[in-house]
Amino acid sequence: MVLTASPAAANADKNGELRVESYVLPVGTVKPSLEQLQSGDGLARLRQLAAAAEPQARMPLETVGPAASYAPLSRRVSGSPANLDGSGIRTPSAPAPPATAPDPARTMTFGECKKGLGSSEKFFVKSRFAVCDGASFLQTWVLNGRPVGESMFNVRVVGTIPSNSRTITFQYYFTDFATTGKTGAASMPITTKGSIPQSWPSRVRYTRGGDLPAGTRTFAQLKAKGTFTQTVTAAPKQGSSGSTDLIFSVYEPTVTYTAPAPWKLGGSTGGKLFMLAPRWDAATYLANSTGGGNPDKKGAATFSYVTALPLSARPGAKEQAEAAHIRQAFLVPQDTKPYMSAKKVPGQTVQDPLHRTVNSARIDKNRAEAVKQCKRYWGANYASGGKECDEYPFASTYEGAAQPQYDPDAKKFNFSVKPIARNDNQAGGLILQSFYAKNRIIDGLEDAFVVKVLS
């Protein structure tokens, strides 16, 4: 975002007045030096960088639920541990309880956030319980139309949620303060806020805590101490009707500043870090549904993002046959049964994910339709030799084999079945159920997940 001076300020430059041009860029962006800015080419390149950056008011591409329609979604998939070094992804050689999904991360260090955002990412999603975003704030100090100094600072915000907790902690990190040439940066007032501009339902009230400054701090003060915390808690019994007690919201960190006299800052005076999407629930089929006997603490918080179920097709993995079946459905759907010429099974991308159902009747219908197709193609004895009928999408999803019976727009036969070893099939089922529980996947279209096959 480019914050240019107003016409009045531009005219004032001719009389020797000072102005500040401000830019908000992804953290880690390589900016032009003061010498390059003074050459003219550098200033043009800086403006190009700002113009190429995404608008600030964006949500992560993985956002699901009502918050996904509050602001434009990012054009890029968020950074994730799998994109870095594979940490957090279960592998056959890693010691782990049998047939269970990995425990999602619930902590994130500043170093992990910095590495995850790198030089171009808008968001880093370590898990549904540990996310971060950030931005770089640059100021070019201009005298009579010529850059005479520059300053900058970076802001990163890390959001984390402990297990079975309704409290989200947002850690703000102000870092990388720098000045070059002639500036008034040291005394520049900076105001930081963490607001919740929208809730669903709108009646929700939140409890805040932490030491996030209520007023302004100068550039120099934040350089001396630039780490602050804000906690946000939503009590139960404020959400949607029914047993899920759902609350969705948008959390928006903002940083604004004004130029110290005699400098003048035209246009906007700061920027919004990209928005995050907290969610609270008290679903009866998820952990802490009673609050350990305390109704005021039942349920827990998550971030409302599509998350990935990791399944391994590597030799030795307990679910190897199921994962290989799903990989085949992803890569060569025309070779799977039942045959359908335009088959494209969901769950491969965040734009076309899977949705959990806890409706036992629908789950049974999904399984019955899958078994029907196994018998059709492999005969009534398809299970001989210790096999079971494996289906994808899973029977516990809205996209299961019986979806056309509920949704007239759903394509018939847009699923895959295959007899596989009973042990692999059951291991896959246990991993899926533990994944639902550990990641607080709720029933319905306001939550979603994808499948990541490791091969």
ROMARBA-343071 format. One record per residue (C-alpha): residue in three letters; x, y, z. Coordinates in Angstrom, 1 decimal, decimal comma, m for minus. Example, Ala and Ser with C-alpha at 12.3 -4.5 7.8 and 13.67 -1.06 7.14 Angstrom:
# ROMARBA-343071
PT rest     xx     yy     zz
PT  Ala   12,3   m4,5    7,8
PT  Ser   13,7   m1,1    7,1
END
This chain:
# ROMARBA-343071
PT rest     xx     yy     zz
PT  Met    0,0    0,0    0,0
PT  Val    1,3    3,4   m0,9
PT  Leu    0,4    6,3    1,3
PT  Thr    1,2    9,4   m0,8
PT  Ala    1,1   13,0    0,2
PT  Ser   m2,0   15,1   m0,5
PT  Pro   m1,9   17,7   m3,2
PT  Ala   m1,7   20,4   m0,5
PT  Ala    1,4   18,7    1,0
PT  Ala    2,9   18,4   m2,5
PT  Asn    2,5   22,1   m3,0
PT  Ala    4,0   22,8    0,4
PT  Asp    7,1   20,9   m0,6
PT  Lys    7,9   23,8   m3,0
PT  Asn    8,1   26,1    0,1
PT  Gly   10,5   23,8    1,9
PT  Glu    8,0   21,8    3,9
PT  Leu    8,6   18,2    4,8
PT  Arg    6,5   15,2    4,1
PT  Val    6,6   11,4    4,7
PT  Glu    5,6    8,7    2,2
PT  Ser    4,6    5,5    3,9
PT  Tyr    4,5    2,0    2,5
PT  Val    3,2   m1,4    3,9
PT  Leu    4,9   m4,4    2,4
PT  Pro    5,3   m8,1    3,3
PT  Val    7,8   m8,7    6,1
PT  Gly   11,2   m9,5    4,7
PT  Thr   10,8   m7,5    1,5
PT  Val   14,2   m6,3    0,2
PT  Lys   13,8   m2,5    0,1
PT  Pro   15,8    0,0   m1,9
PT  Ser   18,6    1,8    0,0
PT  Leu   18,5    5,6    0,6
PT  Glu   21,0    6,1   m2,1
PT  Gln   18,8    4,2   m4,6
PT  Leu   15,8    6,2   m3,5
PT  Gln   17,7    9,4   m4,1
PT  Ser   18,6    8,2   m7,6
PT  Gly   14,9    8,2   m8,6
PT  Asp   14,9    4,6   m9,8
PT  Gly   14,8    3,3   m6,2
PT  Leu   11,7    5,3   m5,3
PT  Ala    9,9    4,1   m8,5
PT  Arg   10,9    0,5   m7,5
PT  Leu    9,6    1,0   m4,0
PT  Arg    6,3    2,2   m5,3
PT  Gln    6,1   m0,8   m7,7
PT  Leu    6,7   m3,2   m4,8
PT  Ala    3,9   m1,6   m2,8
PT  Ala    1,6   m1,7   m5,8
PT  Ala    2,3   m5,4   m6,4
PT  Ala    1,6   m6,3   m2,8
PT  Glu   m1,8   m7,6   m1,9
PT  Pro   m4,3   m5,2   m0,4
PT  Gln   m4,0   m5,3    3,4
PT  Ala   m7,6   m6,1    4,2
PT  Arg   m7,4   m9,8    3,3
PT  Met   m8,1  m13,1    5,1
PT  Pro   m6,0  m16,3    4,7
PT  Leu   m7,0  m18,3    1,7
PT  Glu   m7,8  m21,2    4,0
PT  Thr  m10,5  m19,3    5,9
PT  Val  m13,8  m21,2    6,3
PT  Gly  m17,1  m20,2    7,8
PT  Pro  m18,7  m16,7    7,7
PT  Ala  m15,4  m14,9    8,1
PT  Ala  m14,4  m16,1    4,6
PT  Ser  m16,9  m13,6    3,2
PT  Tyr  m16,0  m10,6    5,4
PT  Ala  m13,0   m9,6    3,3
PT  Pro  m11,2  m10,8    0,1
PT  Leu   m9,2  m14,0    0,6
PT  Ser   m5,5  m14,0   m0,1
PT  Arg   m4,5  m15,1   m3,5
PT  Arg   m1,9  m17,5   m2,1
PT  Val   m1,9  m20,5    0,1
PT  Ser   m0,5  m19,7    3,5
PT  Gly    2,9  m20,8    4,6
PT  Ser    2,8  m24,1    6,5
PT  Pro    5,3  m26,4    8,3
PT  Ala    5,1  m28,8    5,4
PT  Asn    6,4  m26,1    3,1
PT  Leu    9,4  m25,6    5,4
PT  Asp   10,9  m28,8    6,7
PT  Gly    8,0  m31,2    7,2
PT  Ser    7,9  m30,8   10,9
PT  Gly    4,6  m31,8   12,4
PT  Ile    3,9  m34,4    9,7
PT  Arg    3,8  m38,0   10,9
PT  Thr    6,1  m40,4    9,0
PT  Pro    6,2  m44,2    9,4
PT  Ser    9,6  m44,0   11,0
PT  Ala    8,7  m41,5   13,6
PT  Pro    7,7  m42,8   17,0
PT  Ala    4,0  m42,2   17,5
PT  Pro    0,9  m44,0   18,9
PT  Pro   m0,5  m46,5   16,5
PT  Ala   m3,1  m45,3   14,0
PT  Thr   m3,5  m41,8   15,2
PT  Ala   m3,3  m38,3   13,7
PT  Pro   m0,4  m36,1   14,7
PT  Asp   m1,1  m33,7   17,6
PT  Pro   m1,5  m30,2   16,2
PT  Ala    0,9  m27,5   17,3
PT  Arg   m0,3  m25,1   20,0
PT  Thr    2,7  m22,9   20,4
PT  Met    4,8  m20,8   18,0
PT  Thr    8,0  m18,9   18,7
PT  Phe    8,9  m15,6   17,1
PT  Gly   11,6  m17,4   15,1
PT  Glu    9,1  m19,9   13,7
PT  Cys    6,8  m17,0   12,7
PT  Lys    9,6  m15,1   11,1
PT  Lys   10,8  m18,2    9,2
PT  Gly    7,3  m19,1    8,2
PT  Leu    6,5  m15,7    6,8
PT  Gly    9,8  m15,4    5,0
PT  Ser   10,1  m12,6    2,5
PT  Ser    6,7  m13,0    0,8
PT  Glu    4,1  m14,9    2,8
PT  Lys    1,1  m13,0    4,2
PT  Phe    0,2  m15,8    6,7
PT  Phe    1,9  m18,7    8,4
PT  Val   m0,5  m21,4    9,6
PT  Lys    1,4  m23,9   11,8
PT  Ser   m1,9  m25,5   12,8
PT  Arg   m5,5  m24,4   13,6
PT  Phe   m4,2  m23,4   17,1
PT  Ala   m1,0  m21,6   16,1
PT  Val   m0,9  m18,9   13,3
PT  Cys    0,9  m15,7   12,6
PT  Asp    0,8  m12,8   10,2
PT  Gly    2,8   m9,6    9,8
PT  Ala    3,8   m6,6    7,7
PT  Ser    6,7   m4,3    7,2
PT  Phe    6,1   m0,5    7,6
PT  Leu    8,4    1,7    5,7
PT  Gln    8,6    5,5    5,8
PT  Thr   10,5    7,7    3,2
PT  Trp   11,3   11,2    4,5
PT  Val   11,1   13,7    1,8
PT  Leu   12,4   17,4    1,6
PT  Asn   11,4   19,4   m1,4
PT  Gly   10,5   16,3   m3,3
PT  Arg   13,9   14,6   m2,7
PT  Pro   14,2   11,7   m0,3
PT  Val   16,5   12,6    2,6
PT  Gly   15,9    9,7    4,9
PT  Glu   14,2    6,4    5,5
PT  Ser   12,9    4,4    8,5
PT  Met   11,2    1,1    9,0
PT  Phe    9,9   m1,4   11,5
PT  Asn    8,3   m4,8   11,2
PT  Val    5,2   m6,1   13,1
PT  Arg    4,4   m9,8   13,5
PT  Val    1,4  m11,1   15,4
PT  Val    1,3  m14,7   16,7
PT  Gly   m2,0  m16,3   17,8
PT  Thr   m2,0  m19,4   19,9
PT  Ile   m4,6  m21,5   21,8
PT  Pro   m3,9  m24,0   24,6
PT  Ser   m5,7  m27,3   24,6
PT  Asn   m9,3  m27,2   25,6
PT  Ser   m9,2  m23,4   26,2
PT  Arg  m11,5  m20,6   25,2
PT  Thr   m8,7  m18,0   25,5
PT  Ile   m6,6  m17,0   22,5
PT  Thr   m3,3  m15,2   23,0
PT  Phe   m2,1  m12,8   20,4
PT  Gln    1,6  m11,9   20,8
PT  Tyr    2,7   m8,7   19,1
PT  Tyr    6,4   m8,3   18,0
PT  Phe    7,7   m5,0   16,9
PT  Thr   11,2   m5,6   15,5
PT  Asp   13,8   m4,5   12,9
PT  Phe   13,7   m0,8   13,7
PT  Ala   16,1    1,1   11,4
PT  Thr   16,7    4,7   10,3
PT  Thr   19,0    6,2    7,6
PT  Gly   19,7    9,8    6,8
PT  Lys   17,5   12,7    8,0
PT  Thr   14,2   11,5    9,7
PT  Gly   11,9   12,4   12,5
PT  Ala   11,3    8,7   13,2
PT  Ala   12,4    8,6   16,9
PT  Ser    9,5   10,7   18,1
PT  Met    6,9    9,3   15,6
PT  Pro    3,7    8,3   17,6
PT  Ile    2,5    4,7   16,8
PT  Thr   m0,8    3,3   17,9
PT  Thr   m1,5   m0,5   18,0
PT  Lys   m5,0   m2,0   18,4
PT  Gly   m6,4   m5,5   18,2
PT  Ser  m10,1   m5,1   17,2
PT  Ile  m12,9   m7,5   16,5
PT  Pro  m15,0   m5,7   13,7
PT  Gln  m17,4   m8,5   13,2
PT  Ser  m18,9  m11,5   15,1
PT  Trp  m21,4  m14,1   14,2
PT  Pro  m23,7  m13,8   16,1
PT  Ser  m23,3  m10,1   16,5
PT  Arg  m24,3  m10,2   20,2
PT  Val  m21,1  m11,8   21,4
PT  Arg  m19,1  m10,0   24,0
PT  Tyr  m15,4  m10,7   24,6
PT  Thr  m13,1  m10,5   27,6
PT  Arg   m9,7   m8,9   26,9
PT  Gly   m6,5   m9,1   28,8
PT  Gly   m2,7   m8,6   28,4
PT  Asp   m0,5   m5,6   28,2
PT  Leu   m1,1   m4,3   24,6
PT  Pro   m0,8   m0,5   25,0
PT  Ala   m4,1    1,3   25,2
PT  Gly   m2,4    4,6   23,9
PT  Thr    0,4    5,4   21,6
PT  Arg    4,1    4,6   21,9
PT  Thr    6,9    6,4   19,9
PT  Phe    9,2    4,7   17,5
PT  Ala   12,0    4,9   20,0
PT  Gln    9,8    3,5   22,8
PT  Leu    8,7    0,5   20,8
PT  Lys   12,3   m0,1   19,7
PT  Ala   13,2   m0,3   23,4
PT  Lys   10,3   m2,6   24,3
PT  Gly    8,3   m3,9   21,4
PT  Thr    6,7   m7,2   22,6
PT  Phe    3,1   m7,1   23,9
PT  Thr    0,3   m9,6   24,5
PT  Gln   m3,5   m9,4   24,1
PT  Thr   m5,8  m12,2   25,2
PT  Val   m9,3  m12,7   23,9
PT  Thr  m11,9  m14,9   25,5
PT  Ala  m15,5  m15,6   24,5
PT  Ala  m17,7  m17,2   27,1
PT  Pro  m20,0  m20,1   26,1
PT  Lys  m23,8  m19,7   25,7
PT  Gln  m23,3  m16,8   23,3
PT  Gly  m23,2  m18,7   20,1
PT  Ser  m25,5  m20,3   17,6
PT  Ser  m28,6  m22,1   18,8
PT  Gly  m28,2  m25,9   19,3
PT  Ser  m25,6  m28,1   20,9
PT  Thr  m22,6  m26,7   18,9
PT  Asp  m22,8  m23,1   20,4
PT  Leu  m20,7  m21,7   17,5
PT  Ile  m19,1  m18,3   17,5
PT  Phe  m17,2  m16,9   14,5
PT  Ser  m15,3  m13,6   14,4
PT  Val  m12,7  m11,5   12,7
PT  Tyr   m9,6  m10,3   14,6
PT  Glu   m7,8   m7,4   13,1
PT  Pro   m4,5   m6,1   14,3
PT  Thr   m3,9   m2,5   13,2
PT  Val   m0,9   m0,2   13,4
PT  Thr   m1,4    3,6   12,8
PT  Tyr    1,0    6,5   13,2
PT  Thr    1,3   10,2   12,6
PT  Ala    4,3   12,2   11,5
PT  Pro    6,1   14,3   14,2
PT  Ala    6,2   18,1   13,6
PT  Pro    7,3   19,6   11,3
PT  Trp    6,9   16,6    9,1
PT  Lys    3,5   15,9    7,5
PT  Leu    2,0   12,6    6,5
PT  Gly   m0,6   12,6    3,8
PT  Gly   m3,3   10,1    3,2
PT  Ser   m3,7    7,1    5,4
PT  Thr   m1,5    6,9    8,5
PT  Gly   m0,7    3,2    8,9
PT  Gly   m2,1   m0,1    8,0
PT  Lys   m4,0   m3,2    9,0
PT  Leu   m2,1   m6,4    9,4
PT  Phe   m4,0   m9,1    7,6
PT  Met   m7,1  m10,4    9,4
PT  Leu   m7,4  m13,6   11,4
PT  Ala  m10,5  m15,7   11,9
PT  Pro  m11,0  m17,1   15,5
PT  Arg  m13,8  m19,5   16,2
PT  Trp  m15,3  m20,9   19,5
PT  Asp  m17,6  m24,0   19,9
PT  Ala  m19,0  m26,2   22,6
PT  Ala  m19,9  m29,2   20,4
PT  Thr  m21,1  m32,1   22,4
PT  Tyr  m19,1  m34,6   20,3
PT  Leu  m15,8  m32,8   20,9
PT  Ala  m13,5  m32,6   23,9
PT  Asn  m14,3  m30,5   26,9
PT  Ser  m18,0  m30,4   26,1
PT  Thr  m18,8  m30,1   29,8
PT  Gly  m15,9  m27,9   30,8
PT  Gly  m14,8  m30,5   33,3
PT  Gly  m17,9  m29,8   35,3
PT  Asn  m17,7  m26,0   34,9
PT  Pro  m20,3  m24,9   32,3
PT  Asp  m18,5  m21,5   32,0
PT  Lys  m15,4  m23,2   30,6
PT  Lys  m16,9  m25,8   28,2
PT  Gly  m15,8  m26,0   24,6
PT  Ala  m12,7  m24,4   23,2
PT  Ala  m11,3  m22,0   20,6
PT  Thr   m9,7  m22,6   17,2
PT  Phe   m8,8  m20,6   14,1
PT  Ser  m11,4  m21,2   11,4
PT  Tyr   m9,2  m22,5    8,7
PT  Val   m9,2  m25,5    6,4
PT  Thr   m6,6  m27,9    7,7
PT  Ala   m5,0  m31,0    6,2
PT  Leu   m5,3  m34,6    7,2
PT  Pro   m1,9  m36,3    6,6
PT  Leu   m2,0  m39,9    5,4
PT  Ser    1,1  m41,8    4,4
PT  Ala    1,4  m44,1    1,3
PT  Arg    5,0  m44,9    2,3
PT  Pro    6,0  m48,5    2,9
PT  Gly    5,4  m49,5    6,5
PT  Ala    2,7  m46,9    7,2
PT  Lys   m0,3  m48,5    8,9
PT  Glu   m2,7  m46,8    6,5
PT  Gln   m0,5  m47,3    3,4
PT  Ala   m3,2  m49,0    1,3
PT  Glu   m5,8  m46,5    2,1
PT  Ala   m3,5  m43,6    1,3
PT  Ala   m2,4  m45,2   m1,9
PT  His   m6,1  m45,5   m2,9
PT  Ile   m6,7  m41,8   m2,2
PT  Arg   m3,6  m40,9   m4,2
PT  Gln   m4,9  m42,8   m7,1
PT  Ala   m8,3  m41,1   m6,9
PT  Phe   m6,4  m37,7   m6,9
PT  Leu   m4,0  m38,4   m9,7
PT  Val   m5,8  m40,9  m12,1
PT  Pro   m9,5  m40,8  m11,2
PT  Gln  m10,4  m42,4  m14,6
PT  Asp   m8,8  m45,6  m13,3
PT  Thr  m10,9  m45,8  m10,2
PT  Lys  m14,3  m47,4   m9,6
PT  Pro  m17,2  m46,6  m10,2
PT  Tyr  m16,3  m45,2  m13,6
PT  Met  m17,3  m41,6  m14,3
PT  Ser  m15,7  m39,8  m17,2
PT  Ala  m15,5  m36,4  m15,5
PT  Lys  m14,6  m37,6  m12,0
PT  Lys  m12,8  m35,2   m9,8
PT  Val  m13,0  m36,1   m6,1
PT  Pro  m13,0  m33,2   m3,6
PT  Gly  m10,5  m32,8   m0,7
PT  Gln   m7,5  m32,0   m2,8
PT  Thr   m7,5  m28,1   m2,4
PT  Val   m8,8  m25,6    0,0
PT  Gln  m11,2  m24,3   m2,7
PT  Asp  m12,8  m27,8   m2,9
PT  Pro  m12,5  m29,4    0,6
PT  Leu  m14,4  m32,0    2,6
PT  His  m16,9  m31,4    5,3
PT  Arg  m17,6  m33,6    8,3
PT  Thr  m21,0  m35,1    9,1
PT  Val  m21,9  m36,6   12,4
PT  Asn  m25,3  m37,8   11,2
PT  Ser  m25,3  m41,5   11,7
PT  Ala  m28,0  m42,2    9,1
PT  Arg  m26,1  m40,3    6,4
PT  Ile  m22,8  m42,1    7,3
PT  Asp  m24,6  m45,4    7,0
PT  Lys  m26,0  m44,5    3,6
PT  Asn  m22,6  m43,4    2,4
PT  Arg  m21,1  m46,7    3,4
PT  Ala  m24,0  m48,7    1,9
PT  Glu  m23,5  m47,0   m1,4
PT  Ala  m19,8  m47,6   m1,3
PT  Val  m20,3  m51,3   m0,6
PT  Lys  m22,8  m51,6   m3,4
PT  Gln  m20,1  m50,4   m5,8
PT  Cys  m17,5  m52,8   m4,4
PT  Lys  m19,9  m55,7   m5,0
PT  Arg  m20,7  m54,4   m8,5
PT  Tyr  m17,0  m54,4   m9,6
PT  Trp  m15,4  m57,1   m7,5
PT  Gly  m18,3  m59,4   m6,8
PT  Ala  m20,1  m60,4   m3,6
PT  Asn  m16,9  m62,0   m2,3
PT  Tyr  m14,8  m58,7   m2,6
PT  Ala  m13,9  m59,0    1,1
PT  Ser  m12,3  m62,4    0,9
PT  Gly   m8,8  m62,6    2,2
PT  Gly   m9,4  m60,1    5,0
PT  Lys  m10,4  m57,1    2,9
PT  Glu  m12,8  m54,3    3,4
PT  Cys  m14,4  m51,8    1,0
PT  Asp  m12,5  m48,5    1,3
PT  Glu  m14,3  m45,4    0,1
PT  Tyr  m13,2  m41,9   m0,7
PT  Pro  m14,5  m39,3    0,1
PT  Phe  m14,9  m40,8    3,5
PT  Ala  m18,3  m42,0    4,7
PT  Ser  m18,2  m39,5    7,5
PT  Thr  m18,3  m36,5    5,1
PT  Tyr  m21,1  m34,7    3,3
PT  Glu  m19,2  m35,6    0,0
PT  Gly  m19,5  m39,4    0,7
PT  Ala  m20,9  m41,9   m1,9
PT  Ala  m24,6  m41,1   m1,1
PT  Gln  m24,2  m37,3   m1,6
PT  Pro  m26,5  m37,2   m4,7
PT  Gln  m29,4  m38,6   m2,5
PT  Tyr  m29,2  m35,4   m0,5
PT  Asp  m27,9  m32,9   m3,0
PT  Pro  m29,5  m32,9   m6,5
PT  Asp  m26,6  m30,8   m7,9
PT  Ala  m24,0  m33,4   m6,8
PT  Lys  m22,5  m35,5   m9,5
PT  Lys  m23,3  m39,2   m9,4
PT  Phe  m20,3  m41,6   m9,0
PT  Asn  m17,9  m38,8   m8,1
PT  Phe  m16,2  m41,1   m5,5
PT  Ser  m13,9  m44,0   m5,5
PT  Val  m14,1  m47,5   m3,9
PT  Lys  m11,5  m50,3   m3,6
PT  Pro  m11,2  m53,4   m1,5
PT  Ile   m8,1  m53,1    0,7
PT  Ala   m6,6  m54,9    3,6
PT  Arg   m8,8  m54,7    6,7
PT  Asn   m6,0  m53,5    8,9
PT  Asp   m5,1  m50,6    6,6
PT  Asn   m8,7  m49,6    6,3
PT  Gln   m9,3  m49,6   10,0
PT  Ala   m6,1  m47,8   10,7
PT  Gly   m7,2  m45,1    8,3
PT  Gly  m10,5  m44,8   10,1
PT  Leu   m8,8  m44,4   13,5
PT  Ile   m6,5  m41,7   12,1
PT  Leu   m9,5  m39,9   10,6
PT  Gln  m11,5  m40,0   13,9
PT  Ser   m8,5  m38,8   15,9
PT  Phe   m7,9  m36,0   13,4
PT  Tyr  m11,5  m34,8   13,8
PT  Ala  m11,1  m34,8   17,6
PT  Lys   m7,6  m33,2   17,8
PT  Asn   m8,5  m30,4   15,3
PT  Arg  m12,0  m29,8   16,5
PT  Ile  m13,6  m30,4   13,1
PT  Ile  m17,3  m29,6   13,5
PT  Asp  m20,2  m31,0   11,5
PT  Gly  m21,5  m28,9    8,6
PT  Leu  m20,4  m26,6    5,8
PT  Glu  m18,9  m24,0    8,1
PT  Asp  m15,8  m26,1    8,7
PT  Ala  m13,7  m28,1    6,2
PT  Phe  m10,5  m30,1    5,7
PT  Val   m8,3  m31,5    2,9
PT  Val   m6,2  m34,6    2,6
PT  Lys   m2,5  m34,6    2,1
PT  Val   m1,0  m37,9    0,9
PT  Leu    2,6  m38,4    1,7
PT  Ser    4,4  m40,6   m0,8
END
